[in-house]
């Protein structure tokens, strides 16, 4: 009995030592690094503060977040960087990057608000009123009514001064002014909605002054907007697309943030090289189809192989099944059964198809196909642009192993480490298109033309978006480029350019597809083609690290020791 007890004690001791060893290795498969608690608390605290200090451009919000992020830097610097694991070093650098970017944006906000101080001051007292509302303090309703009435008069006077002096503001300052007045209006609405009906005196006194001031804020915002310096606005080149080209300096700053150590011009050069490769392959496929070097004729035949009306969803399901069977047959990565089980479909509305003409993905595959109320040209645009040959590889992009699997794994692995970069999100999905080409996934020259369309499209995105933001191209030139060099339907090209420059995408988003894809492609060569990892190990490892700049994924997978003053230096394109 004593012997059994001793053995049991030894076994427990080994188990305890084992658990301690695991706990002391922050890069274990369960996920956490030394910065786990810091990262989780930073995100949670930021969320709490954002919900509490919710009025955009208010001095209170700005000062609180400046203080918050400066405190986070102090906490972060208490970690001994050189003693951190590689994963811990990555988290340190990425959190420092995140904090610095927020402080930079706050400094820009403060600078612009100070430039507008005279014109946004009339309604500033609303901030203090909203602050009292947050804690539910009882208000002197008669005084509130008088204060609101006084603010409305100040706005009227400010409007007269604006018209008399006629100052002009840059586009950026005008937007800041609009957002600031909108924040003041939100503060007003917050107060009124809280007390109305509940406090009879408040309702009796405040309702009319509130209505007058609410309208006055709207009117004042319009007057401020009209003061924009027209010379700072992009001109309509006939396309009707008015974007916001940010210029070379800001492009470089944002690329530095995303850890892309290339200049805009160098990325355009890379895209042109990829385009030249695709041109050669396109001609090969065209010749196989019997069209010689007339690739447009070959592409036209492919476009006309669209799915009959009413059958697009089942056609996409067929492509999905083929794609997943290919992944499994070649043992390319782990596919959790619930990820396979839970994806689903929806239909993109006709109105949205004018902006996003191709199907989209994630957990829900959004099908692009015409409905009966679309006009004839729009119907053909949707049917031709979403034919099965064009869609063959992009099913991988949108579902598995692309966006759906990405989201599925992000929710289950190192969820605290979601740094939200399109170079990882779109780059990973695009990488699969590059890999599938190498693995002969396209079964015919028609399939290859379909895959090449997208490859050329992603190269074109780099070229047209950077040229636009550098001030070299107009939106119409971008549209023409997509039509002439890629083979887009003109309506689709217009939708693509409008989406790029007037949608909710950052200036670097469109170049992130191919650029991020090439990063993953090079990393695969470094780790898989060299024999250091199997391809399945590589893919599974990437998906377990969550979203971050690809150079940081590389650092983790190669166990690269980093420096505290790390600067991106990975030149990932060697063709």
C-alpha positions as CSV (number, residue, x, y, z in Angstrom):
1,X,0.0,0.0,0.0
2,X,2.9,2.4,0.9
3,X,4.6,1.5,-2.4
4,X,1.4,2.3,-4.3
5,X,1.1,5.6,-2.4
6,X,4.7,6.4,-3.3
7,X,4.1,5.7,-6.9
8,X,1.0,7.7,-6.9
9,X,2.9,10.6,-5.3
10,X,5.7,10.4,-7.9
11,X,3.1,10.3,-10.7
12,X,1.4,13.4,-9.4
13,X,4.8,15.1,-9.0
14,X,5.6,14.4,-12.6
15,X,2.2,15.7,-13.7
16,X,2.7,18.8,-11.6
17,X,6.1,19.4,-13.1
18,X,4.7,18.8,-16.5
19,X,1.9,21.4,-16.0
20,X,4.5,23.9,-14.6
21,X,6.7,23.3,-17.6
22,X,3.8,24.0,-19.9
23,X,2.9,27.1,-18.0
24,X,6.4,28.4,-18.3
25,X,6.4,28.0,-22.1
26,X,4.2,30.8,-23.2
27,X,4.4,29.7,-26.9
28,X,2.6,26.4,-26.2
29,X,-0.2,25.4,-28.5
30,X,-2.9,26.6,-26.2
31,X,-2.0,30.0,-27.1
32,X,-0.7,32.5,-24.6
33,X,2.5,34.5,-24.4
34,X,3.9,36.6,-21.6
35,X,1.8,39.5,-22.9
36,X,-1.5,37.7,-22.8
37,X,-2.8,39.5,-19.7
38,X,-1.5,42.8,-20.9
39,X,-3.1,42.4,-24.3
40,X,-6.5,41.2,-23.0
41,X,-6.7,44.0,-20.5
42,X,-5.7,46.6,-23.0
43,X,-8.4,45.6,-25.4
44,X,-11.0,45.2,-22.6
45,X,-10.1,48.6,-21.0
46,X,-10.1,50.3,-24.4
47,X,-13.6,48.9,-25.0
48,X,-14.9,50.1,-21.6
49,X,-13.5,53.6,-22.1
50,X,-14.8,53.8,-25.7
51,X,-18.3,53.1,-24.5
52,X,-18.1,55.6,-21.7
53,X,-16.3,58.4,-23.5
54,X,-18.3,58.0,-26.6
55,X,-18.6,61.6,-28.0
56,X,-16.3,61.9,-31.0
57,X,-13.7,64.7,-30.8
58,X,-14.7,65.9,-27.3
59,X,-11.8,67.2,-25.2
60,X,-12.7,64.8,-22.4
61,X,-12.5,61.8,-24.7
62,X,-9.3,62.9,-26.3
63,X,-7.5,63.7,-23.0
64,X,-8.6,60.4,-21.4
65,X,-7.4,58.3,-24.3
66,X,-4.1,60.2,-24.4
67,X,-3.6,59.4,-20.7
68,X,-4.7,55.8,-21.2
69,X,-2.3,55.0,-24.0
70,X,0.6,56.8,-22.3
71,X,-0.1,54.6,-19.2
72,X,-0.1,51.5,-21.5
73,X,3.4,52.4,-22.7
74,X,4.6,52.6,-19.2
75,X,3.1,49.2,-18.4
76,X,4.5,47.7,-21.6
77,X,8.0,48.9,-20.9
78,X,8.1,47.0,-17.7
79,X,8.5,43.8,-19.7
80,X,12.1,42.7,-20.2
81,X,12.0,42.5,-24.0
82,X,15.1,40.5,-24.4
83,X,13.9,37.8,-22.0
84,X,10.5,37.4,-23.8
85,X,9.8,34.4,-26.0
86,X,9.6,35.1,-29.7
87,X,5.8,35.2,-29.5
88,X,6.1,37.5,-26.6
89,X,8.4,39.8,-28.5
90,X,6.0,39.8,-31.4
91,X,3.1,40.8,-29.1
92,X,5.3,43.5,-27.5
93,X,6.1,45.1,-30.9
94,X,2.6,44.8,-32.2
95,X,1.1,46.3,-29.1
96,X,3.7,49.1,-29.1
97,X,2.8,49.7,-32.8
98,X,-0.9,49.8,-31.9
99,X,-0.4,52.3,-29.0
100,X,1.8,54.6,-31.1
101,X,-0.7,54.7,-33.9
102,X,-3.5,55.7,-31.6
103,X,-1.4,58.4,-30.0
104,X,-0.5,59.7,-33.5
105,X,-4.2,59.8,-34.5
106,X,-5.0,61.6,-31.2
107,X,-2.2,64.2,-31.9
108,X,-3.7,64.8,-35.4
109,X,-7.1,65.2,-33.9
110,X,-5.9,67.7,-31.3
111,X,-4.0,69.7,-33.9
112,X,-7.0,69.9,-36.2
113,X,-9.5,70.7,-33.4
114,X,-7.2,73.5,-32.2
115,X,-7.2,75.0,-35.8
116,X,-11.0,74.9,-35.7
117,X,-11.4,76.1,-32.1
118,X,-13.2,79.3,-32.8
119,X,-15.8,77.6,-35.0
120,X,-16.6,74.6,-32.9
121,X,-16.7,76.4,-29.6
122,X,-20.3,77.7,-29.6
123,X,-21.7,74.3,-28.6
124,X,-18.9,73.0,-26.4
125,X,-20.9,73.3,-23.2
126,X,-23.0,70.3,-24.4
127,X,-20.0,68.1,-23.5
128,X,-20.4,69.0,-19.8
129,X,-24.2,68.4,-20.0
130,X,-23.7,65.0,-21.5
131,X,-21.1,64.1,-18.8
132,X,-23.7,64.8,-16.1
133,X,-26.2,62.7,-18.0
134,X,-23.9,59.7,-18.0
135,X,-24.3,59.5,-14.2
136,X,-28.0,60.4,-14.2
137,X,-27.6,63.7,-12.2
138,X,-30.8,65.7,-11.7
139,X,-30.7,68.7,-14.0
140,X,-32.2,72.2,-13.5
141,X,-34.6,72.0,-16.4
142,X,-35.2,75.7,-16.6
143,X,-31.4,76.4,-16.7
144,X,-30.9,73.6,-19.3
145,X,-33.5,75.2,-21.5
146,X,-31.9,78.6,-21.2
147,X,-28.4,77.1,-22.0
148,X,-29.7,75.4,-25.1
149,X,-31.4,78.6,-26.2
150,X,-28.1,80.5,-25.7
151,X,-26.1,77.9,-27.7
152,X,-28.6,78.2,-30.6
153,X,-28.0,82.0,-30.6
154,X,-24.2,81.5,-30.5
155,X,-24.5,79.2,-33.5
156,X,-26.5,81.8,-35.4
157,X,-23.9,84.4,-34.6
158,X,-21.1,82.1,-35.7
159,X,-22.9,81.4,-39.0
160,X,-23.1,85.1,-39.6
161,X,-19.4,85.5,-38.9
162,X,-18.6,82.6,-41.2
163,X,-20.5,84.2,-44.1
164,X,-18.9,87.5,-43.4
165,X,-15.3,86.4,-43.1
166,X,-15.6,83.5,-45.5
167,X,-12.6,81.4,-44.2
168,X,-11.7,78.3,-46.2
169,X,-10.6,75.0,-44.7
170,X,-8.8,72.1,-46.1
171,X,-10.8,68.9,-46.8
172,X,-9.4,67.3,-43.7
173,X,-10.3,70.2,-41.5
174,X,-13.8,70.4,-43.0
175,X,-14.3,66.7,-42.2
176,X,-13.0,67.2,-38.7
177,X,-15.4,70.1,-38.2
178,X,-18.4,68.0,-39.5
179,X,-17.5,65.1,-37.1
180,X,-17.1,67.5,-34.2
181,X,-20.5,69.1,-34.7
182,X,-22.0,65.7,-35.2
183,X,-20.5,64.7,-31.8
184,X,-22.0,67.7,-30.2
185,X,-25.4,66.9,-31.7
186,X,-25.0,63.3,-30.4
187,X,-24.3,64.7,-26.9
188,X,-27.4,66.9,-27.1
189,X,-29.6,63.9,-28.3
190,X,-28.2,61.7,-25.5
191,X,-29.3,64.2,-22.8
192,X,-32.7,64.9,-24.3
193,X,-33.5,61.2,-24.9
194,X,-32.5,60.3,-21.4
195,X,-34.7,62.8,-19.5
196,X,-37.7,63.4,-21.8
197,X,-40.9,61.9,-20.6
198,X,-39.3,60.7,-17.4
199,X,-38.9,64.1,-15.9
200,X,-42.1,66.2,-16.6
201,X,-40.3,69.5,-15.8
202,X,-37.5,68.6,-18.2
203,X,-39.9,67.8,-21.0
204,X,-41.9,71.0,-20.4
205,X,-38.9,73.3,-20.4
206,X,-36.5,71.7,-22.7
207,X,-38.4,70.2,-25.6
208,X,-38.7,73.4,-27.7
209,X,-35.2,74.7,-27.1
210,X,-33.9,71.2,-27.9
211,X,-35.7,71.1,-31.2
212,X,-34.4,74.5,-32.2
213,X,-30.8,73.6,-31.2
214,X,-30.9,70.2,-32.9
215,X,-31.8,71.9,-36.2
216,X,-29.3,74.7,-35.6
217,X,-26.5,72.1,-35.3
218,X,-27.5,70.5,-38.6
219,X,-27.7,73.9,-40.3
220,X,-24.3,75.0,-38.9
221,X,-22.7,71.7,-40.0
222,X,-23.8,72.4,-43.5
223,X,-22.4,75.9,-43.4
224,X,-19.1,74.7,-42.2
225,X,-19.0,72.1,-44.9
226,X,-19.5,74.8,-47.5
227,X,-16.3,76.5,-46.3
228,X,-14.0,73.8,-47.8
229,X,-11.3,75.1,-50.0
230,X,-12.3,73.8,-53.4
231,X,-8.7,73.5,-54.5
232,X,-8.2,70.7,-52.0
233,X,-11.0,68.6,-53.5
234,X,-10.4,66.0,-56.1
235,X,-12.0,66.9,-59.4
236,X,-14.7,64.7,-61.0
237,X,-13.0,63.4,-64.1
238,X,-16.4,62.3,-65.5
239,X,-16.5,59.0,-63.6
240,X,-18.6,60.5,-60.8
241,X,-16.1,58.9,-58.3
242,X,-14.7,61.4,-55.8
243,X,-12.1,59.7,-53.5
244,X,-9.4,61.0,-51.3
245,X,-5.9,60.5,-52.6
246,X,-3.6,60.5,-49.6
247,X,-0.2,61.2,-51.3
248,X,3.2,59.5,-51.2
249,X,4.2,60.6,-47.7
250,X,1.1,59.1,-46.0
251,X,1.3,56.0,-48.2
252,X,4.8,55.4,-46.9
253,X,3.7,56.0,-43.3
254,X,0.9,53.6,-43.5
255,X,3.0,50.9,-45.3
256,X,5.6,51.3,-42.5
257,X,2.8,50.6,-40.0
258,X,1.8,47.5,-41.9
259,X,5.5,46.3,-42.0
260,X,5.8,46.5,-45.8
261,X,9.5,47.6,-46.4
262,X,8.9,48.6,-50.0
263,X,8.2,52.0,-51.6
264,X,5.0,52.6,-53.5
265,X,7.0,52.6,-56.7
266,X,8.7,49.3,-55.9
267,X,5.3,47.7,-55.3
268,X,4.0,48.9,-58.6
269,X,7.1,47.4,-60.2
270,X,6.4,44.0,-58.5
271,X,2.8,44.2,-59.7
272,X,3.9,44.8,-63.3
273,X,6.2,41.7,-63.1
274,X,3.3,39.6,-61.9
275,X,1.1,41.1,-64.6
276,X,3.7,40.1,-67.2
277,X,3.8,36.6,-66.0
278,X,0.0,36.4,-66.2
279,X,0.0,37.8,-69.7
280,X,2.3,35.0,-70.8
281,X,0.1,32.3,-69.2
282,X,-3.0,33.9,-70.6
283,X,-1.7,33.7,-74.1
284,X,-0.9,30.0,-73.6
285,X,-4.4,29.3,-72.5
286,X,-5.9,31.3,-75.3
287,X,-3.9,29.3,-77.8
288,X,-5.0,26.0,-76.3
289,X,-8.6,27.1,-76.8
290,X,-7.9,27.8,-80.4
291,X,-8.0,31.7,-80.3
292,X,-4.3,32.2,-80.8
293,X,-3.1,35.4,-79.2
294,X,-6.6,36.9,-79.1
295,X,-7.0,36.5,-75.4
296,X,-10.0,38.7,-75.3
297,X,-11.9,36.3,-77.5
298,X,-10.9,33.4,-75.3
299,X,-11.9,35.3,-72.2
300,X,-15.2,36.3,-73.9
301,X,-16.0,32.6,-74.4
302,X,-15.3,31.9,-70.8
303,X,-17.5,34.7,-69.6
304,X,-20.4,33.3,-71.7
305,X,-20.2,30.0,-69.9
306,X,-22.3,31.5,-67.1
307,X,-24.8,29.6,-65.0
308,X,-28.4,29.5,-66.2
309,X,-30.8,31.6,-64.2
310,X,-31.8,30.0,-60.8
311,X,-28.9,27.6,-60.6
312,X,-26.0,29.8,-59.3
313,X,-26.2,28.6,-55.7
314,X,-25.9,24.9,-56.6
315,X,-23.1,25.7,-59.0
316,X,-21.2,27.4,-56.2
317,X,-21.9,24.4,-53.9
318,X,-20.4,22.1,-56.5
319,X,-17.3,24.3,-56.7
320,X,-17.0,24.3,-52.9
321,X,-17.2,20.5,-52.7
322,X,-14.5,20.2,-55.4
323,X,-12.3,22.7,-53.5
324,X,-12.6,21.0,-50.2
325,X,-12.1,17.5,-51.7
326,X,-8.9,18.9,-53.3
327,X,-7.6,20.2,-49.9
328,X,-8.3,16.9,-48.2
329,X,-6.9,14.7,-51.0
330,X,-3.6,16.6,-50.9
331,X,-3.6,16.8,-47.1
332,X,-3.0,20.6,-47.2
333,X,-4.4,21.6,-43.8
334,X,-6.7,20.6,-41.0
335,X,-10.3,21.4,-41.6
336,X,-12.4,21.3,-38.3
337,X,-15.7,19.5,-39.0
338,X,-17.8,22.3,-37.5
339,X,-16.1,24.7,-39.9
340,X,-17.4,22.6,-42.8
341,X,-20.8,22.2,-41.1
342,X,-21.6,25.9,-40.4
343,X,-20.9,27.9,-43.6
344,X,-24.0,29.0,-45.4
345,X,-25.2,31.2,-48.3
346,X,-27.0,34.5,-48.9
347,X,-27.8,36.6,-51.9
348,X,-26.3,40.0,-52.6
349,X,-28.9,42.6,-53.4
350,X,-29.0,44.2,-56.9
351,X,-28.1,47.6,-55.4
352,X,-25.1,46.2,-53.7
353,X,-23.9,44.3,-56.8
354,X,-23.3,47.7,-58.4
355,X,-20.6,48.3,-55.8
356,X,-19.5,44.7,-55.0
357,X,-20.2,42.9,-58.3
358,X,-18.5,39.6,-57.3
359,X,-19.5,37.2,-54.6
360,X,-18.1,37.6,-51.1
361,X,-17.3,35.2,-48.3
362,X,-16.6,34.3,-44.7
363,X,-18.9,32.2,-42.7
364,X,-21.7,33.3,-45.1
365,X,-21.0,32.9,-48.9
366,X,-22.7,35.9,-50.5
367,X,-23.9,34.9,-53.9
368,X,-23.8,37.5,-56.7
369,X,-26.4,36.7,-59.4
370,X,-29.1,38.9,-61.0
371,X,-32.7,39.1,-59.8
372,X,-35.7,39.7,-62.0
373,X,-35.9,43.4,-61.3
374,X,-32.4,44.2,-62.6
375,X,-32.0,45.8,-66.0
376,X,-30.7,43.7,-68.9
377,X,-27.1,45.1,-68.8
378,X,-26.8,44.6,-65.1
379,X,-28.0,41.1,-65.4
380,X,-25.4,40.2,-68.0
381,X,-22.7,42.0,-66.0
382,X,-23.4,39.8,-62.9
383,X,-23.9,36.5,-64.9
384,X,-20.7,37.0,-67.0
385,X,-18.5,38.2,-64.2
386,X,-19.5,35.3,-61.8
387,X,-19.2,32.4,-64.2
388,X,-17.9,29.1,-62.8
389,X,-14.4,29.4,-64.4
390,X,-13.9,32.8,-62.7
391,X,-15.3,31.5,-59.5
392,X,-13.4,28.2,-59.3
393,X,-10.4,29.4,-57.3
394,X,-12.2,32.2,-55.5
395,X,-14.4,29.7,-53.7
396,X,-11.2,28.7,-51.8
397,X,-10.6,32.4,-51.2
398,X,-14.0,33.1,-49.7
399,X,-14.6,29.8,-47.8
400,X,-12.1,27.1,-47.0
401,X,-9.1,27.6,-46.8
402,X,-9.7,31.4,-47.0
403,X,-11.9,33.8,-45.1
404,X,-14.4,31.3,-43.5
405,X,-11.6,29.1,-42.1
406,X,-9.6,32.2,-41.1
407,X,-12.5,33.6,-39.0
408,X,-13.2,30.1,-37.6
409,X,-9.6,29.7,-36.4
410,X,-9.2,33.3,-35.2
411,X,-12.1,32.8,-32.8
412,X,-10.4,29.7,-31.3
413,X,-6.7,30.5,-31.3
414,X,-4.9,33.4,-29.6
415,X,-8.0,35.5,-30.0
416,X,-6.3,38.3,-28.0
417,X,-3.9,38.7,-30.9
418,X,-6.3,39.8,-33.7
419,X,-4.4,42.9,-35.0
420,X,-6.7,43.2,-38.1
421,X,-4.4,43.7,-41.0
422,X,-5.6,43.1,-44.6
423,X,-2.2,41.9,-45.6
424,X,-2.9,38.8,-43.4
425,X,-6.6,38.5,-44.1
426,X,-6.7,39.1,-47.8
427,X,-3.1,38.0,-48.3
428,X,-3.8,34.5,-46.9
429,X,-6.9,34.1,-49.1
430,X,-5.0,35.2,-52.2
431,X,-2.1,32.9,-51.3
432,X,-4.3,29.9,-51.8
433,X,-5.0,31.1,-55.4
434,X,-1.3,31.1,-56.0
435,X,-0.8,27.7,-54.4
436,X,-3.7,26.1,-56.3
437,X,-2.3,27.3,-59.6
438,X,1.0,25.6,-58.8
439,X,-0.8,22.4,-57.8
440,X,-2.7,22.2,-61.1
441,X,-6.1,22.8,-59.6
442,X,-7.4,24.4,-62.8
443,X,-8.6,21.5,-65.0
444,X,-8.8,23.2,-68.4
445,X,-7.6,26.3,-70.2
446,X,-10.9,27.9,-69.4
447,X,-10.2,27.3,-65.7
448,X,-6.8,28.8,-66.1
449,X,-8.2,31.9,-67.8
450,X,-10.7,32.3,-64.9
451,X,-7.9,32.0,-62.4
452,X,-5.7,34.4,-64.4
453,X,-8.4,37.0,-64.5
454,X,-8.3,37.2,-60.7
455,X,-4.5,37.1,-60.6
456,X,-4.3,40.0,-63.1
457,X,-7.1,41.8,-61.2
458,X,-5.1,41.7,-57.9
459,X,-1.9,42.9,-59.7
460,X,-4.1,45.7,-61.2
461,X,-5.3,46.7,-57.8
462,X,-1.8,47.4,-56.7
463,X,-1.1,49.4,-59.8
464,X,-4.3,51.5,-60.0
465,X,-4.7,52.1,-56.3
466,X,-1.1,53.3,-55.7
467,X,-1.1,55.4,-58.9
468,X,-4.4,57.0,-57.7
469,X,-3.1,57.8,-54.2
470,X,0.2,59.1,-55.7
471,X,-1.8,61.5,-57.7
472,X,-0.8,60.0,-61.0
473,X,-4.1,58.5,-62.2
474,X,-7.7,59.6,-62.1
475,X,-10.6,57.2,-61.2
476,X,-11.5,57.1,-64.9
477,X,-8.0,56.0,-65.8
478,X,-8.3,53.2,-63.2
479,X,-11.6,52.1,-64.7
480,X,-10.1,52.0,-68.2
481,X,-7.1,50.1,-67.0
482,X,-9.3,47.3,-65.5
483,X,-11.3,47.1,-68.7
484,X,-8.3,47.2,-71.1
485,X,-5.7,45.2,-69.3
486,X,-7.8,42.8,-67.2
487,X,-10.9,42.3,-69.3
488,X,-13.5,43.6,-66.8
489,X,-17.0,44.4,-67.8
490,X,-17.1,48.2,-67.7
491,X,-19.9,48.3,-65.1
492,X,-17.9,45.8,-62.9
493,X,-14.8,48.0,-63.3
494,X,-16.7,51.1,-62.3
495,X,-18.0,49.2,-59.2
496,X,-14.5,48.1,-58.3
497,X,-13.0,51.6,-58.5
498,X,-15.9,53.1,-56.6
499,X,-15.6,50.5,-53.9
500,X,-11.9,51.1,-53.7
501,X,-12.0,54.9,-53.3
502,X,-15.5,55.7,-51.9
503,X,-16.1,52.6,-49.8
504,X,-15.0,51.8,-46.3
505,X,-11.6,50.5,-47.3
506,X,-8.3,51.9,-46.2
507,X,-5.9,53.2,-48.9
508,X,-3.8,50.1,-48.6
509,X,-6.6,47.6,-48.7
510,X,-6.6,46.8,-52.4
511,X,-2.8,46.3,-52.6
512,X,-2.9,44.0,-49.6
513,X,-4.3,41.0,-51.6
514,X,-1.4,40.3,-53.9
515,X,1.2,41.8,-51.6
516,X,0.2,39.7,-48.6
517,X,-0.3,36.7,-50.9
518,X,3.3,37.0,-52.1
519,X,4.5,37.3,-48.5
520,X,2.8,34.0,-47.6
521,X,4.1,32.4,-50.8
522,X,7.7,33.4,-50.0
523,X,7.3,32.1,-46.5
524,X,6.0,28.8,-47.8
525,X,9.1,28.5,-50.0
526,X,11.3,29.3,-47.0
527,X,9.7,26.7,-44.7
528,X,8.0,24.1,-46.8
529,X,10.0,23.9,-50.0
530,X,13.2,23.7,-47.9
531,X,11.9,20.7,-46.0
532,X,11.7,22.4,-42.6
533,X,7.9,21.9,-42.3
534,X,5.3,19.9,-44.2
535,X,2.8,21.9,-46.1
536,X,0.1,20.9,-43.6
537,X,2.2,21.9,-40.6
538,X,2.9,25.2,-42.2
539,X,-0.8,26.0,-43.0
540,X,-2.0,24.8,-39.6
541,X,0.7,26.8,-37.8
542,X,-0.2,30.1,-39.6
543,X,-3.9,29.7,-38.7
544,X,-3.1,29.2,-35.0
545,X,-1.2,32.5,-34.7
546,X,-4.1,34.8,-35.6
547,X,-4.1,38.0,-37.6
548,X,-0.9,40.1,-37.7
549,X,1.6,41.5,-40.3
550,X,3.0,38.5,-42.2
551,X,6.6,39.4,-41.2
552,X,5.6,38.8,-37.6
553,X,4.1,35.4,-38.5
554,X,7.5,34.6,-40.1
555,X,9.3,35.7,-36.9
556,X,7.2,33.2,-34.9
557,X,7.5,30.3,-37.3
558,X,11.2,30.7,-37.7
559,X,11.8,31.5,-34.0
560,X,13.5,34.7,-34.9
561,X,14.8,36.8,-32.1
562,X,13.8,40.4,-32.5
563,X,15.1,43.7,-31.4
564,X,13.1,46.2,-29.3
565,X,13.7,48.9,-32.0
566,X,12.6,46.4,-34.7
567,X,12.1,47.8,-38.2
568,X,10.6,45.9,-41.0
569,X,13.3,44.6,-43.4
570,X,11.9,41.4,-45.0
571,X,12.3,41.8,-48.8
572,X,9.9,39.0,-49.7
573,X,9.9,39.3,-53.5
574,X,12.9,37.8,-55.3
575,X,11.7,37.3,-58.9
